[in-house]
């Protein structure tokens, strides 16, 4: 009986990936259920041929999905992984040189977000027999350096298959990192174009089903005991819930703990959905884009319990959110790197769900003081009322973005997923979007990549469909981000994958425009205007004659244009309702007034202002900056 099979490296890799399974408790699913790819001379005869052969012989082994941009392929994989709580992702195959380099942004995004994505960039000839090939980067001081070496600092795992025999150890090591919650991110296997097509005798064992069990480490007794003692001594405890709660499927355990103890919760962007918006202990987003309720309690908290959070500068309001001079931090994280952040001495290195189960037992009988519980309820009620006021009809011909968010919210279903990434929308959504489902909120805000929205939304929808879930995915995007990367609309049309895309036309960079004002740069370079050759800037009044609705229509999208006027919000609601009832993708275009802002949440973000300037606006901004900076702490606890 044969124990090996003659295959190329690409055929063996495709066969191997098609048999990998992630096991998380009772859940077992394909780790890499499909591959996105754009072919060129570097991979058309390697990975491209292997996918074609698999399509003919075993169509379900490794389904192929066509994409229009290599960066967008990785964004799709990340959106897919988010909906599968990191148990599954997609592979992305690119050609030599520019195709591979286009994936660099996606790699950085995946690693920053701690979300798995498998990258297969083609590389130049390992033999160098045709050196230099088309699209090869040459460095005289290091002939072996290629474009793919740029992936090294962006990946959680990187290796290059220089010889066919190396495939086995590299593929297995890559899978280990992809499925490790403490290490996951971009995993890159560089594939020289000649090696892709070389043959070897592959052990059949390499091609059999293999299971990768998600690690869910228990908290150690000592760190847990110290954490419990700190929480029990607290008068004003506060939980900061991050994405790790969702990736551990720990939302039920979190809800049980806060209902028993009364501890309020503020969420990071990645943690949106850990509790329904109207849960009594859910104060909403925390930090620079957080709610007034969450930030007021954060300022007075004496013990902060971070669960599955990276503590980014937005979450901590650039280390100004927590103002109690004796505040202590209990950091619960599966990754020691995050658990020890900001100088804490109360780190618990454990899975979020396992830690919450243990805390519930050890904290039995503990409840926050009644006056603190009353304060929590009062702050929440006041913020909820402020959001209601923000969502109230204004009748403006050009509504503000907050009112647009409220209109979309009002006609969305509880299970719908809103997808966003960059600009002013993440801040408004963090404050205003009323999440009603654990998977209902996906704002990519670790890398906050302009252009993620459509590709990431497509990946999210693809991931939901793979799980038999046909809920709607609503992509909200500003014109600036749309212009960065919109071509995956063609992919959605080609595959008949339904997306609802709402483009908010600001005629410029709304978020950076506002930030530019606060730092004294007076929105310079942030409007989309015709160039003024005399003033040498783009600060004129005449907006550009750009028609983004026509652009989307040219891709084959169904397009609805909302005309400015007193009925624009009602028209938007009707358009979203019709889009939800439709079975095809819909693109909705609405103009807004970018100078109308969401209610303040008292969060700050550290963006340094020049120490000296001849501009009065910059001088004033510097004075305000120094006042805010005085509240910063070098360490948190």
C-alpha positions as CSV (number, residue, x, y, z in Angstrom):
1,X,0.0,0.0,0.0
2,X,1.4,3.4,-1.0
3,X,2.4,5.6,1.9
4,X,3.3,8.7,-0.3
5,X,1.8,10.6,-3.2
6,X,3.8,12.5,-5.8
7,X,2.7,16.1,-5.8
8,X,4.0,19.6,-6.3
9,X,4.6,21.8,-3.3
10,X,1.5,23.9,-4.2
11,X,-0.7,20.8,-4.6
12,X,0.6,19.4,-1.3
13,X,-0.1,22.7,0.5
14,X,-3.6,23.0,-0.8
15,X,-4.3,19.4,0.1
16,X,-2.9,20.0,3.6
17,X,-4.9,23.2,4.3
18,X,-8.1,21.5,3.2
19,X,-7.8,19.0,6.0
20,X,-7.1,21.3,9.0
21,X,-9.8,21.6,11.7
22,X,-10.1,23.9,14.6
23,X,-11.7,22.4,17.7
24,X,-13.1,24.7,20.5
25,X,-15.0,22.7,23.0
26,X,-17.9,21.2,21.2
27,X,-17.3,23.3,18.1
28,X,-15.3,21.8,15.2
29,X,-14.9,23.6,11.9
30,X,-12.5,24.0,9.0
31,X,-9.6,26.2,9.9
32,X,-9.0,27.3,6.3
33,X,-12.3,26.7,4.5
34,X,-11.3,28.6,1.3
35,X,-8.6,30.6,-0.5
36,X,-8.7,34.0,-2.1
37,X,-6.3,34.6,-4.9
38,X,-5.1,36.9,-7.7
39,X,-2.8,35.1,-10.1
40,X,0.3,36.3,-11.9
41,X,3.5,34.7,-13.3
42,X,4.6,34.0,-9.7
43,X,1.7,31.7,-8.8
44,X,-0.4,30.9,-11.8
45,X,1.5,27.7,-12.5
46,X,1.9,26.9,-8.8
47,X,-1.0,27.8,-6.4
48,X,-3.2,28.6,-9.3
49,X,-2.7,25.2,-10.9
50,X,-3.2,23.5,-7.6
51,X,-6.5,25.2,-7.0
52,X,-7.7,24.4,-10.5
53,X,-6.8,20.7,-10.0
54,X,-8.6,20.6,-6.6
55,X,-11.6,22.3,-8.2
56,X,-11.8,19.5,-10.8
57,X,-11.0,16.6,-8.5
58,X,-12.4,17.7,-5.1
59,X,-14.4,20.9,-5.4
60,X,-15.0,21.1,-1.6
61,X,-11.4,20.6,-0.6
62,X,-10.3,24.2,-1.0
63,X,-12.9,26.5,-2.6
64,X,-11.4,29.4,-4.6
65,X,-12.7,33.0,-4.3
66,X,-11.8,35.7,-6.8
67,X,-10.8,39.1,-5.5
68,X,-9.9,42.4,-7.1
69,X,-7.2,43.7,-4.8
70,X,-4.6,41.8,-2.7
71,X,-5.0,44.1,0.3
72,X,-8.7,43.5,0.2
73,X,-8.2,39.7,0.2
74,X,-6.6,39.9,3.7
75,X,-9.4,42.3,4.9
76,X,-11.9,39.7,3.8
77,X,-10.0,37.0,5.7
78,X,-10.1,39.2,8.9
79,X,-13.8,40.0,8.6
80,X,-14.4,36.2,8.1
81,X,-12.3,35.4,11.2
82,X,-14.1,38.0,13.4
83,X,-17.5,36.3,12.6
84,X,-16.0,32.9,13.5
85,X,-14.5,34.2,16.7
86,X,-10.9,33.4,15.4
87,X,-11.7,29.7,14.8
88,X,-11.6,30.0,11.0
89,X,-10.1,32.3,8.4
90,X,-9.3,32.4,4.7
91,X,-6.0,32.0,2.9
92,X,-4.8,34.7,0.5
93,X,-2.5,34.0,-2.4
94,X,-0.7,36.7,-4.4
95,X,1.9,36.9,-7.1
96,X,5.5,38.1,-7.0
97,X,6.4,41.7,-6.2
98,X,3.5,44.2,-6.3
99,X,0.9,41.6,-5.7
100,X,2.7,40.4,-2.6
101,X,3.5,44.0,-1.5
102,X,-0.2,44.9,-1.7
103,X,-0.9,42.5,1.1
104,X,1.4,44.2,3.6
105,X,-1.3,46.6,4.9
106,X,-3.6,43.6,5.4
107,X,-0.9,41.7,7.3
108,X,-0.4,44.6,9.6
109,X,-4.1,45.0,10.2
110,X,-4.5,41.3,11.0
111,X,-1.7,41.2,13.5
112,X,-2.7,44.5,15.2
113,X,-6.2,43.1,15.6
114,X,-5.0,39.7,16.9
115,X,-7.1,38.1,14.2
116,X,-5.8,35.1,12.1
117,X,-5.1,35.4,8.4
118,X,-3.0,33.1,6.2
119,X,-0.9,34.9,3.6
120,X,0.8,33.0,0.7
121,X,2.8,35.6,-1.2
122,X,4.8,34.3,-4.1
123,X,8.5,34.9,-4.1
124,X,11.3,35.1,-6.7
125,X,13.2,32.0,-7.9
126,X,14.9,30.1,-5.1
127,X,17.5,28.8,-7.6
128,X,18.0,32.3,-8.9
129,X,18.4,30.7,-12.4
130,X,16.5,33.6,-14.0
131,X,17.8,36.3,-11.8
132,X,16.4,39.0,-11.7
133,X,12.9,38.1,-12.8
134,X,10.1,40.5,-13.7
135,X,8.9,42.5,-10.6
136,X,11.9,41.4,-8.5
137,X,13.3,43.9,-5.9
138,X,17.1,44.0,-5.9
139,X,19.3,45.2,-3.1
140,X,23.0,45.2,-3.9
141,X,23.9,44.8,-0.2
142,X,21.7,41.7,0.3
143,X,20.9,39.7,-2.8
144,X,18.7,37.3,-0.9
145,X,16.4,40.1,0.3
146,X,13.0,40.1,-1.5
147,X,9.7,42.1,-1.1
148,X,8.4,39.3,1.1
149,X,10.9,40.1,3.8
150,X,8.8,43.2,4.5
151,X,6.2,40.8,6.0
152,X,8.6,39.8,8.8
153,X,7.8,42.6,11.2
154,X,4.1,42.5,10.3
155,X,3.5,38.8,10.9
156,X,3.2,36.6,13.9
157,X,4.9,33.9,11.9
158,X,7.0,34.1,8.8
159,X,9.0,31.5,6.8
160,X,10.0,30.8,3.3
161,X,9.8,27.4,1.5
162,X,13.3,27.4,0.0
163,X,13.2,23.7,-0.7
164,X,10.2,21.3,-1.1
165,X,11.1,19.3,2.0
166,X,10.7,22.3,4.2
167,X,7.0,22.5,3.5
168,X,6.0,20.0,6.2
169,X,7.6,21.8,9.2
170,X,6.6,25.2,7.9
171,X,3.0,24.3,7.3
172,X,2.6,22.7,10.7
173,X,4.2,25.7,12.5
174,X,2.0,28.1,10.6
175,X,-1.1,26.3,11.7
176,X,0.0,26.3,15.3
177,X,0.3,30.1,15.3
178,X,-3.0,30.6,13.4
179,X,-4.9,28.6,16.0
180,X,-3.2,29.9,19.2
181,X,-5.3,32.7,20.7
182,X,-2.2,34.2,22.4
183,X,-0.1,34.3,19.2
184,X,-2.5,34.6,16.3
185,X,-2.4,37.3,13.6
186,X,-0.9,37.4,10.1
187,X,0.8,34.1,9.3
188,X,3.0,34.4,6.2
189,X,4.5,31.5,4.1
190,X,6.6,32.9,1.2
191,X,6.5,30.6,-1.8
192,X,9.3,31.0,-4.4
193,X,7.7,30.6,-7.8
194,X,10.0,27.7,-8.9
195,X,9.5,25.8,-5.7
196,X,5.7,26.1,-6.0
197,X,5.9,23.9,-9.1
198,X,8.5,21.4,-7.8
199,X,7.4,17.9,-7.0
200,X,8.1,15.7,-4.0
201,X,6.8,12.4,-2.5
202,X,4.3,13.6,0.1
203,X,3.6,11.3,3.1
204,X,-0.2,10.6,3.1
205,X,-0.2,11.4,6.8
206,X,0.5,15.0,5.9
207,X,-2.7,15.0,3.9
208,X,-5.0,13.5,6.6
209,X,-7.4,15.4,8.8
210,X,-5.6,17.2,11.6
211,X,-7.2,18.9,14.6
212,X,-6.0,22.0,16.3
213,X,-7.5,22.5,19.8
214,X,-7.9,26.1,21.0
215,X,-6.1,26.6,24.2
216,X,-8.2,27.9,27.0
217,X,-5.8,28.2,29.9
218,X,-7.1,28.3,33.5
219,X,-6.1,31.1,35.8
220,X,-3.4,30.2,38.3
221,X,-4.4,30.2,42.0
222,X,-2.0,32.8,43.2
223,X,-2.7,35.5,40.6
224,X,-6.4,34.7,40.8
225,X,-6.4,35.1,44.6
226,X,-4.6,38.5,44.4
227,X,-7.1,39.7,41.8
228,X,-10.1,38.6,43.9
229,X,-8.7,40.3,46.9
230,X,-8.3,43.6,45.0
231,X,-11.8,43.4,43.6
232,X,-13.4,42.5,46.9
233,X,-11.7,45.6,48.4
234,X,-13.1,47.8,45.7
235,X,-15.7,50.5,46.3
236,X,-15.9,51.7,42.6
237,X,-14.8,48.7,40.4
238,X,-15.2,48.9,36.6
239,X,-14.7,46.3,33.9
240,X,-13.1,47.2,30.6
241,X,-14.2,44.4,28.2
242,X,-12.3,43.9,25.0
243,X,-12.4,41.6,22.0
244,X,-11.0,38.7,24.0
245,X,-14.4,38.3,25.7
246,X,-16.1,37.7,22.3
247,X,-13.3,35.5,20.9
248,X,-13.6,33.3,24.0
249,X,-17.4,33.2,23.7
250,X,-17.6,34.5,27.2
251,X,-20.4,37.0,27.0
252,X,-22.8,34.8,29.1
253,X,-20.2,34.4,31.8
254,X,-19.6,38.2,31.8
255,X,-23.3,38.9,32.1
256,X,-23.6,36.5,35.0
257,X,-20.8,38.1,36.9
258,X,-21.9,41.7,36.5
259,X,-25.5,40.8,37.3
260,X,-24.4,39.1,40.5
261,X,-22.0,41.8,41.5
262,X,-23.3,45.0,40.0
263,X,-19.9,45.9,38.5
264,X,-20.4,48.2,35.5
265,X,-18.8,47.6,32.1
266,X,-17.2,49.8,29.5
267,X,-16.2,48.3,26.2
268,X,-13.4,48.8,23.8
269,X,-14.2,48.9,20.0
270,X,-13.4,45.2,19.7
271,X,-15.6,44.5,22.8
272,X,-18.8,45.9,21.3
273,X,-21.5,43.3,21.7
274,X,-20.3,41.7,25.0
275,X,-23.5,42.9,26.5
276,X,-26.7,44.2,24.9
277,X,-26.8,48.0,24.9
278,X,-29.7,48.2,27.3
279,X,-28.2,45.9,29.9
280,X,-28.2,47.8,33.3
281,X,-24.4,47.3,33.7
282,X,-23.4,48.3,30.2
283,X,-22.2,51.9,30.1
284,X,-21.2,51.6,26.4
285,X,-17.9,52.6,24.8
286,X,-15.0,53.7,27.0
287,X,-12.1,56.1,26.4
288,X,-11.4,58.7,23.7
289,X,-14.5,57.8,21.7
290,X,-16.5,56.6,24.7
291,X,-19.7,57.6,26.4
292,X,-20.0,60.2,29.1
293,X,-21.4,57.5,31.4
294,X,-18.4,55.1,31.0
295,X,-15.8,57.9,31.2
296,X,-17.3,59.5,34.3
297,X,-17.1,56.2,36.2
298,X,-13.7,55.4,34.7
299,X,-12.3,58.7,36.1
300,X,-13.3,57.6,39.7
301,X,-12.8,53.8,39.5
302,X,-10.5,52.4,42.2
303,X,-10.1,49.0,40.6
304,X,-10.2,48.5,36.8
305,X,-10.7,44.9,35.6
306,X,-9.5,44.6,32.0
307,X,-10.7,41.5,30.3
308,X,-9.3,40.6,26.9
309,X,-8.3,44.2,26.1
310,X,-5.0,45.5,24.6
311,X,-5.5,48.8,26.4
312,X,-5.0,50.9,23.3
313,X,-4.6,54.7,23.6
314,X,-8.2,55.1,22.6
315,X,-9.4,52.7,25.3
316,X,-7.4,54.5,28.0
317,X,-8.0,58.0,26.5
318,X,-4.2,58.2,26.1
319,X,-3.8,57.2,29.8
320,X,-6.1,60.0,31.1
321,X,-9.3,58.1,31.6
322,X,-8.5,56.7,35.1
323,X,-7.8,59.5,37.5
324,X,-8.1,57.9,41.0
325,X,-4.6,58.3,42.4
326,X,-4.6,54.8,43.9
327,X,-6.3,53.0,41.1
328,X,-5.3,49.4,40.6
329,X,-5.6,47.3,37.5
330,X,-6.5,43.6,37.2
331,X,-5.5,42.6,33.7
332,X,-7.0,39.3,32.5
333,X,-5.7,38.2,29.1
334,X,-4.7,35.0,27.4
335,X,-1.5,36.8,26.2
336,X,1.1,37.7,28.8
337,X,2.2,40.6,26.5
338,X,-1.2,42.3,27.1
339,X,-1.8,41.1,30.7
340,X,1.3,42.9,32.0
341,X,0.7,46.2,30.2
342,X,1.0,49.6,31.9
343,X,2.9,48.3,34.9
344,X,0.2,46.3,36.6
345,X,1.1,43.8,39.3
346,X,-2.3,42.1,39.2
347,X,-2.1,40.2,35.9
348,X,-4.0,37.0,35.3
349,X,-2.9,35.1,32.3
350,X,-5.9,33.0,31.3
351,X,-8.7,32.6,28.9
352,X,-11.4,35.1,29.4
353,X,-14.2,32.6,29.8
354,X,-12.3,30.4,32.2
355,X,-11.2,33.5,34.2
356,X,-14.8,34.8,34.5
357,X,-16.1,31.4,35.6
358,X,-13.4,31.3,38.3
359,X,-14.1,34.9,39.4
360,X,-17.8,34.2,39.7
361,X,-17.1,31.5,42.2
362,X,-14.5,33.5,44.2
363,X,-16.6,36.6,44.2
364,X,-19.8,35.0,45.3
365,X,-21.6,37.3,47.7
366,X,-19.7,40.4,46.6
367,X,-21.8,43.4,45.4
368,X,-20.8,46.9,44.7
369,X,-22.0,49.5,47.3
370,X,-25.7,50.6,46.8
371,X,-24.7,54.2,46.1
372,X,-22.3,53.1,43.4
373,X,-25.0,51.0,41.8
374,X,-27.4,54.0,41.9
375,X,-24.6,56.1,40.3
376,X,-24.2,53.6,37.5
377,X,-27.9,53.5,36.8
378,X,-28.2,57.3,36.8
379,X,-25.2,57.9,34.5
380,X,-26.5,55.2,32.1
381,X,-30.0,56.8,32.0
382,X,-28.6,60.2,31.4
383,X,-26.5,59.0,28.5
384,X,-29.3,57.0,27.0
385,X,-31.4,60.1,27.0
386,X,-28.7,62.1,25.3
387,X,-28.5,59.5,22.6
388,X,-32.3,59.7,22.2
389,X,-32.0,63.4,21.7
390,X,-29.2,63.0,19.1
391,X,-31.4,60.5,17.1
392,X,-34.4,62.8,17.2
393,X,-35.5,64.2,13.8
394,X,-33.9,67.5,13.0
395,X,-35.5,68.2,9.6
396,X,-32.2,69.5,8.3
397,X,-31.6,69.3,4.5
398,X,-28.1,67.9,5.3
399,X,-28.4,65.8,8.5
400,X,-25.4,65.2,10.7
401,X,-23.7,61.8,10.8
402,X,-25.1,61.0,14.3
403,X,-28.7,61.4,13.1
404,X,-27.8,59.2,10.1
405,X,-26.5,56.5,12.5
406,X,-29.7,56.7,14.5
407,X,-31.8,56.3,11.3
408,X,-29.9,53.2,10.2
409,X,-30.1,51.8,13.8
410,X,-33.9,52.3,13.9
411,X,-34.6,50.1,10.8
412,X,-31.9,47.5,11.4
413,X,-32.6,44.1,13.0
414,X,-31.1,43.1,16.4
415,X,-28.9,40.5,14.7
416,X,-27.6,42.8,11.9
417,X,-23.9,43.4,11.8
418,X,-22.6,47.0,11.3
419,X,-19.0,47.1,9.8
420,X,-16.8,50.2,10.0
421,X,-13.1,51.0,10.4
422,X,-11.9,54.6,9.9
423,X,-12.8,58.2,9.9
424,X,-15.3,59.9,12.2
425,X,-17.8,56.9,12.0
426,X,-15.9,54.7,14.6
427,X,-16.2,57.4,17.2
428,X,-19.9,58.0,16.5
429,X,-20.7,54.3,16.4
430,X,-18.8,53.6,19.6
431,X,-20.9,56.2,21.4
432,X,-24.2,55.8,19.7
433,X,-24.7,52.3,18.0
434,X,-27.0,50.2,20.2
435,X,-25.6,46.7,19.9
436,X,-28.1,43.9,20.4
437,X,-26.1,40.8,19.4
438,X,-22.6,39.6,20.3
439,X,-21.6,39.6,16.6
440,X,-23.6,42.7,15.7
441,X,-20.7,45.2,15.9
442,X,-17.5,45.0,14.0
443,X,-15.5,48.2,13.9
444,X,-11.9,47.5,13.0
445,X,-10.2,50.1,15.2
446,X,-6.8,48.5,16.1
447,X,-5.3,49.5,12.7
448,X,-8.3,51.7,11.7
449,X,-7.5,51.1,8.1
450,X,-9.2,53.4,5.5
451,X,-10.6,51.0,2.9
452,X,-11.3,48.1,5.2
453,X,-15.0,48.6,5.3
454,X,-16.3,47.0,2.1
455,X,-13.8,44.2,1.9
456,X,-14.1,43.5,5.6
457,X,-17.9,43.6,5.4
458,X,-17.7,41.2,2.5
459,X,-15.5,38.8,4.5
460,X,-17.9,39.1,7.5
461,X,-20.9,38.2,5.3
462,X,-19.0,35.4,3.7
463,X,-18.1,34.1,7.1
464,X,-21.8,34.3,8.3
465,X,-23.0,32.5,5.2
466,X,-20.5,29.7,5.8
467,X,-22.0,29.2,9.2
468,X,-25.6,29.1,7.8
469,X,-26.3,32.6,9.1
470,X,-28.0,34.9,6.6
471,X,-28.3,38.1,8.7
472,X,-27.6,41.4,7.0
473,X,-24.2,43.1,7.0
474,X,-24.5,46.9,7.0
475,X,-21.3,48.6,5.8
476,X,-21.1,52.3,6.8
477,X,-18.4,54.2,5.1
478,X,-17.4,57.8,4.4
479,X,-16.4,59.1,1.0
480,X,-12.7,59.3,2.0
481,X,-12.5,55.7,3.0
482,X,-14.6,54.6,0.1
483,X,-12.1,56.2,-2.4
484,X,-9.3,54.2,-0.8
485,X,-10.6,50.8,-1.6
486,X,-14.0,50.0,-3.1
487,X,-13.4,47.4,-5.8
488,X,-14.6,44.4,-3.8
489,X,-18.1,45.6,-4.6
490,X,-17.4,43.8,-7.9
491,X,-16.7,40.6,-5.9
492,X,-20.0,40.9,-4.1
493,X,-21.9,41.4,-7.4
494,X,-20.0,38.5,-9.1
495,X,-20.9,36.0,-6.3
496,X,-24.3,37.4,-5.5
497,X,-23.3,38.1,-1.9
498,X,-25.6,40.6,-0.4
499,X,-24.2,43.7,1.3
500,X,-25.9,46.9,2.4
501,X,-23.4,49.7,1.8
502,X,-24.3,53.2,3.2
503,X,-21.9,55.9,1.9
504,X,-22.0,59.1,3.8
505,X,-20.8,61.9,1.6
506,X,-18.7,64.5,3.5
507,X,-16.8,65.9,0.6
508,X,-13.6,65.4,2.5
509,X,-12.0,63.8,5.5
510,X,-14.5,64.5,8.2
511,X,-12.6,62.9,11.1
512,X,-9.1,64.4,10.3
513,X,-10.8,67.7,9.4
514,X,-12.2,67.9,12.9
515,X,-8.9,66.8,14.5
516,X,-7.1,69.3,12.3
517,X,-9.2,72.0,13.9
518,X,-8.5,70.9,17.4
519,X,-4.7,70.9,16.8
520,X,-4.8,74.3,15.2
521,X,-4.3,73.3,11.5
522,X,-7.7,74.7,10.4
523,X,-8.7,71.7,8.3
524,X,-5.8,72.2,5.9
525,X,-5.7,69.5,3.2
526,X,-8.9,67.8,4.5
527,X,-11.5,69.1,2.1
528,X,-12.1,67.6,-1.3
529,X,-11.9,70.9,-3.3
530,X,-10.5,72.0,-6.6
531,X,-6.9,73.2,-6.4
532,X,-6.4,76.9,-6.1
533,X,-3.2,77.8,-7.9
534,X,-3.0,81.2,-6.4
535,X,-3.4,80.1,-2.8
536,X,-1.7,76.8,-3.5
537,X,-4.2,74.8,-1.5
538,X,-7.5,73.0,-1.7
539,X,-9.4,75.3,0.7
540,X,-11.9,76.8,-1.8
541,X,-15.7,76.6,-1.6
542,X,-16.3,74.7,-4.9
543,X,-16.8,70.9,-4.2
544,X,-15.5,68.4,-6.7
545,X,-17.9,67.1,-9.4
546,X,-17.4,63.5,-8.2
547,X,-20.3,61.1,-8.4
548,X,-19.6,58.1,-6.2
549,X,-23.2,56.8,-6.7
550,X,-22.4,56.5,-10.4
551,X,-19.2,54.8,-9.5
552,X,-21.0,52.1,-7.5
553,X,-23.6,51.8,-10.2
554,X,-20.9,51.1,-12.7
555,X,-19.8,48.1,-10.6
556,X,-23.3,46.5,-11.0
557,X,-24.6,47.6,-7.6
558,X,-28.2,48.6,-7.1
559,X,-28.0,52.3,-6.1
560,X,-30.3,54.5,-4.1
561,X,-29.5,58.2,-3.9
562,X,-31.0,60.2,-1.1
563,X,-31.6,63.8,-2.1
564,X,-30.8,66.6,0.4
565,X,-33.9,67.9,2.0
566,X,-36.2,67.8,5.0
567,X,-37.2,64.2,4.2
568,X,-33.7,62.8,3.8
569,X,-33.7,60.9,7.0
570,X,-37.1,59.3,6.3
571,X,-35.9,58.5,2.8
572,X,-32.8,56.9,4.2
573,X,-34.9,54.7,6.6
574,X,-37.1,53.6,3.7
575,X,-34.0,52.8,1.6
576,X,-32.4,50.7,4.3
577,X,-35.7,48.8,4.9
578,X,-36.0,48.1,1.2
579,X,-32.4,47.0,1.0
580,X,-33.0,44.6,3.9
581,X,-36.0,43.2,2.0
582,X,-34.0,42.7,-1.2
583,X,-31.9,39.7,-2.0
584,X,-29.2,41.7,-3.8
585,X,-26.5,44.2,-2.7
586,X,-27.6,47.8,-2.4
587,X,-25.5,51.0,-2.3
588,X,-27.2,53.9,-0.5
589,X,-25.7,57.4,-1.0
590,X,-26.5,60.2,1.4
591,X,-25.0,63.7,1.8
592,X,-24.3,64.9,5.4
593,X,-23.1,68.0,7.2
594,X,-19.7,66.9,8.6
595,X,-19.7,69.8,11.1
596,X,-22.5,68.2,13.2
597,X,-20.9,66.1,16.0
598,X,-22.1,63.4,18.4
599,X,-22.5,64.4,22.1
600,X,-19.2,64.7,24.0
601,X,-18.0,61.8,26.1
602,X,-15.2,63.6,27.9
603,X,-12.6,61.4,26.3
604,X,-9.2,62.7,25.1
605,X,-6.7,61.5,22.5
606,X,-3.1,62.5,22.6
607,X,-2.1,64.1,19.3
608,X,0.9,66.4,19.9
609,X,0.6,70.1,19.0
610,X,3.7,72.0,17.9
611,X,5.5,73.7,20.8
612,X,6.0,76.8,18.7
613,X,4.0,78.3,15.8
614,X,3.3,81.6,14.1
615,X,-0.4,80.6,13.7
616,X,-2.7,81.9,16.4
617,X,-4.9,78.8,16.0
618,X,-1.9,76.5,16.7
619,X,-0.9,78.6,19.7
620,X,-4.4,78.2,21.2
621,X,-4.4,74.5,20.5
622,X,-1.1,74.1,22.3
623,X,-2.4,75.8,25.4
624,X,-5.3,73.4,25.5
625,X,-3.1,70.4,24.7
626,X,-0.9,71.2,27.8
627,X,-3.9,71.3,30.0
628,X,-5.1,67.9,28.8
629,X,-1.6,66.4,28.9
630,X,-1.3,67.3,32.6
631,X,-3.8,64.5,33.3
632,X,-1.7,61.8,31.7
633,X,-0.1,59.0,33.8
634,X,3.2,57.3,32.7
635,X,1.8,54.0,34.1
636,X,-1.7,52.9,34.8
637,X,-1.4,50.6,37.9
